[in-house]
């Protein structure tokens, strides 16, 4: 029987179709030379990586490839595409995008820990201390993360960054709830110790005690009530903002208690000696603040 024409499928067999060609690969991870395909959580974005990269940067994948297993076409992961993009960029030596939020940072750390990837963990550890220039400005939550992973140096430096915050302010409630009991106690003790040490410093020489005294120039009885009011104001400010920077800045220039101190003088009209040296007071108070503990 004669055929009307050649059957192209019989004469020229078609090459098998690439099962991956219809998949949406991330542009940075689409090389055909890579021999592993991984899918993000929703299976909408896929990543091609070399098995060597995975085995040498991840304890999880090193163990997986050391065990007898069937060669899977695609490895499906639990993380979304953005988290995997950051993670795979780190292990591949690519620059990784900005970390957009604290929640994202926590997800990224969880994934790096889950897949036993020390490289990304180290990069994120360094990132914590530079995050003040990024979108991650909540030093309490960053401190909580450092404490959770027992990163002592980072915990200390981040605890110092919290000194500009009032821990009792309701705005920090959700961040404080991320702290463990020990981390929270250490932070409260740091803030409290600065206030109490500052109070002791103001009660010691060369500061006046506040008790009634006499003018050193004319022996007229004088009162240090203005200083007592300013001292109370400074201690309360240190309780609210343990960094103490506003005391030396706006405080001594604008507080009514400070202005009253700088005007206070001997009541003797023939004397009128100013009771407080403004420049010297600022210098000694600055020395007190600089000598306070500044880390857990």
SETORNU-465997 format. One record per residue (C-alpha): residue number from 1; x, y, z. Coordinates in steps of 0.02 Angstrom, whole numbers. Example, Ala and Ser with C-alpha at 12.3 -4.5 7.8 and 13.67 -1.06 7.14 Angstrom:
residues 2
<atom k="1" xx="615" yy="-225" zz="390"/>
<atom k="2" xx="684" yy="-53" zz="357"/>
end
This chain:
residues 296
<atom k="1" xx="0" yy="0" zz="0"/>
<atom k="2" xx="72" yy="167" zz="-49"/>
<atom k="3" xx="62" yy="314" zz="69"/>
<atom k="4" xx="3" yy="480" zz="2"/>
<atom k="5" xx="147" yy="567" zz="87"/>
<atom k="6" xx="284" yy="536" zz="215"/>
<atom k="7" xx="234" yy="536" zz="399"/>
<atom k="8" xx="348" yy="668" zz="472"/>
<atom k="9" xx="338" yy="595" zz="647"/>
<atom k="10" xx="398" yy="427" zz="578"/>
<atom k="11" xx="531" yy="495" zz="463"/>
<atom k="12" xx="594" yy="633" zz="577"/>
<atom k="13" xx="561" yy="588" zz="760"/>
<atom k="14" xx="532" yy="741" zz="868"/>
<atom k="15" xx="645" yy="777" zz="1016"/>
<atom k="16" xx="559" yy="752" zz="1184"/>
<atom k="17" xx="490" yy="916" zz="1249"/>
<atom k="18" xx="582" yy="998" zz="1395"/>
<atom k="19" xx="465" yy="974" zz="1544"/>
<atom k="20" xx="530" yy="1136" zz="1624"/>
<atom k="21" xx="515" yy="1255" zz="1477"/>
<atom k="22" xx="344" yy="1319" zz="1529"/>
<atom k="23" xx="396" yy="1356" zz="1709"/>
<atom k="24" xx="423" yy="1533" zz="1773"/>
<atom k="25" xx="606" yy="1538" zz="1825"/>
<atom k="26" xx="681" yy="1679" zz="1925"/>
<atom k="27" xx="793" yy="1776" zz="1804"/>
<atom k="28" xx="946" yy="1762" zz="1917"/>
<atom k="29" xx="922" yy="1574" zz="1935"/>
<atom k="30" xx="876" yy="1510" zz="1763"/>
<atom k="31" xx="1039" yy="1441" zz="1694"/>
<atom k="32" xx="1015" yy="1279" zz="1597"/>
<atom k="33" xx="1184" yy="1221" zz="1663"/>
<atom k="34" xx="1113" yy="1207" zz="1839"/>
<atom k="35" xx="1053" yy="1031" zz="1878"/>
<atom k="36" xx="929" yy="1061" zz="2020"/>
<atom k="37" xx="758" yy="1142" zz="2006"/>
<atom k="38" xx="675" yy="1208" zz="2163"/>
<atom k="39" xx="499" yy="1279" zz="2178"/>
<atom k="40" xx="438" yy="1415" zz="2296"/>
<atom k="41" xx="290" yy="1384" zz="2410"/>
<atom k="42" xx="154" yy="1430" zz="2287"/>
<atom k="43" xx="244" yy="1345" zz="2141"/>
<atom k="44" xx="233" yy="1505" zz="2041"/>
<atom k="45" xx="420" yy="1542" zz="2040"/>
<atom k="46" xx="559" yy="1415" zz="2011"/>
<atom k="47" xx="747" yy="1420" zz="2039"/>
<atom k="48" xx="888" yy="1327" zz="1953"/>
<atom k="49" xx="1043" yy="1296" zz="2059"/>
<atom k="50" xx="1195" yy="1184" zz="2049"/>
<atom k="51" xx="1188" yy="1038" zz="2169"/>
<atom k="52" xx="1368" yy="1076" zz="2216"/>
<atom k="53" xx="1315" yy="1249" zz="2277"/>
<atom k="54" xx="1176" yy="1176" zz="2382"/>
<atom k="55" xx="1283" yy="1037" zz="2456"/>
<atom k="56" xx="1428" yy="1152" zz="2504"/>
<atom k="57" xx="1323" yy="1291" zz="2580"/>
<atom k="58" xx="1182" yy="1196" zz="2664"/>
<atom k="59" xx="1193" yy="1057" zz="2793"/>
<atom k="60" xx="1015" yy="1010" zz="2748"/>
<atom k="61" xx="1051" yy="981" zz="2564"/>
<atom k="62" xx="1220" yy="901" zz="2601"/>
<atom k="63" xx="1132" yy="771" zz="2707"/>
<atom k="64" xx="992" yy="750" zz="2581"/>
<atom k="65" xx="1113" yy="713" zz="2438"/>
<atom k="66" xx="1215" yy="593" zz="2545"/>
<atom k="67" xx="1065" yy="478" zz="2570"/>
<atom k="68" xx="997" yy="355" zz="2442"/>
<atom k="69" xx="855" yy="442" zz="2352"/>
<atom k="70" xx="766" yy="447" zz="2186"/>
<atom k="71" xx="810" yy="593" zz="2076"/>
<atom k="72" xx="662" yy="711" zz="2093"/>
<atom k="73" xx="622" yy="823" zz="1947"/>
<atom k="74" xx="576" yy="970" zz="2060"/>
<atom k="75" xx="609" yy="1001" zz="2245"/>
<atom k="76" xx="462" yy="1092" zz="2323"/>
<atom k="77" xx="504" yy="1208" zz="2469"/>
<atom k="78" xx="395" yy="1290" zz="2602"/>
<atom k="79" xx="463" yy="1467" zz="2584"/>
<atom k="80" xx="393" yy="1601" zz="2470"/>
<atom k="81" xx="489" yy="1664" zz="2318"/>
<atom k="82" xx="553" yy="1823" zz="2401"/>
<atom k="83" xx="631" yy="1730" zz="2546"/>
<atom k="84" xx="710" yy="1603" zz="2429"/>
<atom k="85" xx="776" yy="1741" zz="2317"/>
<atom k="86" xx="868" yy="1819" zz="2465"/>
<atom k="87" xx="929" yy="1651" zz="2528"/>
<atom k="88" xx="992" yy="1586" zz="2360"/>
<atom k="89" xx="1071" yy="1754" zz="2318"/>
<atom k="90" xx="1172" yy="1743" zz="2479"/>
<atom k="91" xx="1236" yy="1567" zz="2449"/>
<atom k="92" xx="1273" yy="1605" zz="2265"/>
<atom k="93" xx="1373" yy="1763" zz="2301"/>
<atom k="94" xx="1246" yy="1880" zz="2222"/>
<atom k="95" xx="1197" yy="2047" zz="2299"/>
<atom k="96" xx="1034" yy="2023" zz="2389"/>
<atom k="97" xx="888" yy="2146" zz="2389"/>
<atom k="98" xx="845" yy="2259" zz="2535"/>
<atom k="99" xx="762" yy="2168" zz="2679"/>
<atom k="100" xx="593" yy="2256" zz="2686"/>
<atom k="101" xx="528" yy="2219" zz="2860"/>
<atom k="102" xx="562" yy="2139" zz="3028"/>
<atom k="103" xx="439" yy="2000" zz="2988"/>
<atom k="104" xx="533" yy="1962" zz="2827"/>
<atom k="105" xx="699" yy="1961" zz="2920"/>
<atom k="106" xx="629" yy="1834" zz="3044"/>
<atom k="107" xx="566" yy="1724" zz="2902"/>
<atom k="108" xx="737" yy="1734" zz="2817"/>
<atom k="109" xx="828" yy="1687" zz="2977"/>
<atom k="110" xx="708" yy="1543" zz="3006"/>
<atom k="111" xx="740" yy="1477" zz="2830"/>
<atom k="112" xx="930" yy="1495" zz="2846"/>
<atom k="113" xx="924" yy="1401" zz="3011"/>
<atom k="114" xx="805" yy="1269" zz="2942"/>
<atom k="115" xx="919" yy="1230" zz="2794"/>
<atom k="116" xx="1075" yy="1243" zz="2902"/>
<atom k="117" xx="1155" yy="1383" zz="2800"/>
<atom k="118" xx="1293" yy="1466" zz="2904"/>
<atom k="119" xx="1337" yy="1587" zz="2764"/>
<atom k="120" xx="1169" yy="1677" zz="2760"/>
<atom k="121" xx="1162" yy="1672" zz="2950"/>
<atom k="122" xx="1329" yy="1764" zz="2957"/>
<atom k="123" xx="1274" yy="1893" zz="2829"/>
<atom k="124" xx="1112" yy="1927" zz="2923"/>
<atom k="125" xx="1208" yy="1940" zz="3085"/>
<atom k="126" xx="1314" yy="2079" zz="3011"/>
<atom k="127" xx="1161" yy="2158" zz="2932"/>
<atom k="128" xx="1082" yy="2183" zz="3104"/>
<atom k="129" xx="1213" yy="2313" zz="3151"/>
<atom k="130" xx="1192" yy="2413" zz="2989"/>
<atom k="131" xx="1002" yy="2408" zz="2985"/>
<atom k="132" xx="982" yy="2584" zz="3058"/>
<atom k="133" xx="1014" yy="2645" zz="2881"/>
<atom k="134" xx="881" yy="2529" zz="2808"/>
<atom k="135" xx="697" yy="2500" zz="2838"/>
<atom k="136" xx="735" yy="2402" zz="2997"/>
<atom k="137" xx="737" yy="2536" zz="3130"/>
<atom k="138" xx="655" yy="2445" zz="3276"/>
<atom k="139" xx="807" yy="2414" zz="3386"/>
<atom k="140" xx="704" yy="2316" zz="3514"/>
<atom k="141" xx="653" yy="2184" zz="3386"/>
<atom k="142" xx="830" yy="2175" zz="3317"/>
<atom k="143" xx="894" yy="2154" zz="3495"/>
<atom k="144" xx="766" yy="2015" zz="3521"/>
<atom k="145" xx="831" yy="1923" zz="3367"/>
<atom k="146" xx="1012" yy="1940" zz="3422"/>
<atom k="147" xx="967" yy="1871" zz="3594"/>
<atom k="148" xx="866" yy="1728" zz="3519"/>
<atom k="149" xx="1017" yy="1668" zz="3421"/>
<atom k="150" xx="1138" yy="1705" zz="3565"/>
<atom k="151" xx="1236" yy="1833" zz="3464"/>
<atom k="152" xx="1317" yy="1917" zz="3614"/>
<atom k="153" xx="1414" yy="2057" zz="3527"/>
<atom k="154" xx="1263" yy="2107" zz="3424"/>
<atom k="155" xx="1150" yy="2096" zz="3577"/>
<atom k="156" xx="1262" yy="2218" zz="3670"/>
<atom k="157" xx="1272" yy="2344" zz="3528"/>
<atom k="158" xx="1085" yy="2336" zz="3494"/>
<atom k="159" xx="1045" yy="2357" zz="3679"/>
<atom k="160" xx="1140" yy="2522" zz="3669"/>
<atom k="161" xx="1030" yy="2576" zz="3524"/>
<atom k="162" xx="875" yy="2555" zz="3635"/>
<atom k="163" xx="934" yy="2691" zz="3755"/>
<atom k="164" xx="845" yy="2823" zz="3653"/>
<atom k="165" xx="679" yy="2734" zz="3684"/>
<atom k="166" xx="554" yy="2739" zz="3826"/>
<atom k="167" xx="518" yy="2556" zz="3858"/>
<atom k="168" xx="357" yy="2602" zz="3947"/>
<atom k="169" xx="286" yy="2688" zz="3794"/>
<atom k="170" xx="137" yy="2591" zz="3725"/>
<atom k="171" xx="207" yy="2608" zz="3548"/>
<atom k="172" xx="342" yy="2480" zz="3592"/>
<atom k="173" xx="223" yy="2351" zz="3667"/>
<atom k="174" xx="222" yy="2231" zz="3518"/>
<atom k="175" xx="412" yy="2239" zz="3501"/>
<atom k="176" xx="440" yy="2204" zz="3686"/>
<atom k="177" xx="327" yy="2052" zz="3674"/>
<atom k="178" xx="454" yy="1973" zz="3556"/>
<atom k="179" xx="585" yy="1971" zz="3695"/>
<atom k="180" xx="622" yy="1821" zz="3803"/>
<atom k="181" xx="610" yy="1845" zz="3991"/>
<atom k="182" xx="799" yy="1854" zz="4013"/>
<atom k="183" xx="824" yy="1974" zz="3868"/>
<atom k="184" xx="687" yy="2088" zz="3934"/>
<atom k="185" xx="756" yy="2086" zz="4111"/>
<atom k="186" xx="931" yy="2128" zz="4048"/>
<atom k="187" xx="862" yy="2274" zz="3949"/>
<atom k="188" xx="760" yy="2344" zz="4092"/>
<atom k="189" xx="909" yy="2328" zz="4210"/>
<atom k="190" xx="1018" yy="2425" zz="4087"/>
<atom k="191" xx="891" yy="2567" zz="4074"/>
<atom k="192" xx="862" yy="2570" zz="4262"/>
<atom k="193" xx="1047" yy="2564" zz="4306"/>
<atom k="194" xx="1082" yy="2718" zz="4200"/>
<atom k="195" xx="947" yy="2816" zz="4291"/>
<atom k="196" xx="1004" yy="2762" zz="4465"/>
<atom k="197" xx="1189" yy="2789" zz="4429"/>
<atom k="198" xx="1149" yy="2960" zz="4360"/>
<atom k="199" xx="1049" yy="3002" zz="4516"/>
<atom k="200" xx="1197" yy="2951" zz="4627"/>
<atom k="201" xx="1314" yy="3058" zz="4522"/>
<atom k="202" xx="1203" yy="3212" zz="4544"/>
<atom k="203" xx="1197" yy="3185" zz="4732"/>
<atom k="204" xx="1387" yy="3179" zz="4747"/>
<atom k="205" xx="1519" yy="3320" zz="4741"/>
<atom k="206" xx="1550" yy="3434" zz="4651"/>
<atom k="207" xx="1361" yy="3455" zz="4644"/>
<atom k="208" xx="1278" yy="3545" zz="4790"/>
<atom k="209" xx="1174" yy="3440" zz="4908"/>
<atom k="210" xx="1021" yy="3552" zz="4900"/>
<atom k="211" xx="1021" yy="3588" zz="5086"/>
<atom k="212" xx="1012" yy="3770" zz="5146"/>
<atom k="213" xx="1180" yy="3856" zz="5140"/>
<atom k="214" xx="1264" yy="4027" zz="5140"/>
<atom k="215" xx="1333" yy="4131" zz="4999"/>
<atom k="216" xx="1520" yy="4105" zz="4986"/>
<atom k="217" xx="1542" yy="4290" zz="4946"/>
<atom k="218" xx="1432" yy="4381" zz="5072"/>
<atom k="219" xx="1375" yy="4241" zz="5191"/>
<atom k="220" xx="1191" yy="4279" zz="5157"/>
<atom k="221" xx="1078" yy="4123" zz="5178"/>
<atom k="222" xx="1038" yy="4048" zz="5009"/>
<atom k="223" xx="925" yy="3909" zz="4946"/>
<atom k="224" xx="969" yy="3779" zz="4816"/>
<atom k="225" xx="786" yy="3746" zz="4774"/>
<atom k="226" xx="814" yy="3784" zz="4590"/>
<atom k="227" xx="948" yy="3650" zz="4580"/>
<atom k="228" xx="835" yy="3523" zz="4666"/>
<atom k="229" xx="700" yy="3555" zz="4536"/>
<atom k="230" xx="824" yy="3538" zz="4392"/>
<atom k="231" xx="898" yy="3380" zz="4466"/>
<atom k="232" xx="726" yy="3301" zz="4479"/>
<atom k="233" xx="689" yy="3349" zz="4299"/>
<atom k="234" xx="853" yy="3272" zz="4238"/>
<atom k="235" xx="822" yy="3108" zz="4330"/>
<atom k="236" xx="646" yy="3095" zz="4258"/>
<atom k="237" xx="713" yy="3131" zz="4084"/>
<atom k="238" xx="844" yy="2994" zz="4107"/>
<atom k="239" xx="703" yy="2875" zz="4155"/>
<atom k="240" xx="607" yy="2922" zz="3998"/>
<atom k="241" xx="756" yy="2924" zz="3879"/>
<atom k="242" xx="907" yy="2839" zz="3959"/>
<atom k="243" xx="1025" yy="2900" zz="3823"/>
<atom k="244" xx="1023" yy="3069" zz="3910"/>
<atom k="245" xx="1066" yy="3167" zz="3754"/>
<atom k="246" xx="917" yy="3285" zz="3767"/>
<atom k="247" xx="973" yy="3341" zz="3939"/>
<atom k="248" xx="1129" yy="3420" zz="3868"/>
<atom k="249" xx="1043" yy="3480" zz="3711"/>
<atom k="250" xx="869" yy="3554" zz="3725"/>
<atom k="251" xx="856" yy="3523" zz="3912"/>
<atom k="252" xx="985" yy="3647" zz="3976"/>
<atom k="253" xx="934" yy="3774" zz="3845"/>
<atom k="254" xx="745" yy="3765" zz="3855"/>
<atom k="255" xx="682" yy="3684" zz="4014"/>
<atom k="256" xx="605" yy="3810" zz="4134"/>
<atom k="257" xx="696" yy="3721" zz="4277"/>
<atom k="258" xx="864" yy="3746" zz="4189"/>
<atom k="259" xx="830" yy="3928" zz="4147"/>
<atom k="260" xx="781" yy="3960" zz="4329"/>
<atom k="261" xx="946" yy="3883" zz="4384"/>
<atom k="262" xx="1051" yy="3992" zz="4271"/>
<atom k="263" xx="959" yy="4147" zz="4337"/>
<atom k="264" xx="969" yy="4100" zz="4521"/>
<atom k="265" xx="1072" yy="4225" zz="4621"/>
<atom k="266" xx="1112" yy="4275" zz="4799"/>
<atom k="267" xx="961" yy="4368" zz="4873"/>
<atom k="268" xx="1076" yy="4504" zz="4942"/>
<atom k="269" xx="1051" yy="4653" zz="4825"/>
<atom k="270" xx="1228" yy="4709" zz="4860"/>
<atom k="271" xx="1297" yy="4540" zz="4806"/>
<atom k="272" xx="1186" yy="4456" zz="4675"/>
<atom k="273" xx="1316" yy="4321" zz="4643"/>
<atom k="274" xx="1253" yy="4188" zz="4522"/>
<atom k="275" xx="1235" yy="4025" zz="4616"/>
<atom k="276" xx="1271" yy="3907" zz="4471"/>
<atom k="277" xx="1406" yy="3906" zz="4338"/>
<atom k="278" xx="1311" yy="3852" zz="4182"/>
<atom k="279" xx="1463" yy="3798" zz="4079"/>
<atom k="280" xx="1540" yy="3700" zz="4222"/>
<atom k="281" xx="1375" yy="3618" zz="4265"/>
<atom k="282" xx="1351" yy="3560" zz="4085"/>
<atom k="283" xx="1529" yy="3492" zz="4080"/>
<atom k="284" xx="1510" yy="3392" zz="4240"/>
<atom k="285" xx="1338" yy="3325" zz="4193"/>
<atom k="286" xx="1409" yy="3272" zz="4025"/>
<atom k="287" xx="1549" yy="3179" zz="4114"/>
<atom k="288" xx="1419" yy="3092" zz="4223"/>
<atom k="289" xx="1317" yy="3035" zz="4072"/>
<atom k="290" xx="1470" yy="2975" zz="3975"/>
<atom k="291" xx="1522" yy="2870" zz="4125"/>
<atom k="292" xx="1358" yy="2776" zz="4138"/>
<atom k="293" xx="1341" yy="2593" zz="4085"/>
<atom k="294" xx="1287" yy="2585" zz="3904"/>
<atom k="295" xx="1263" yy="2401" zz="3865"/>
<atom k="296" xx="1190" yy="2245" zz="3943"/>
end
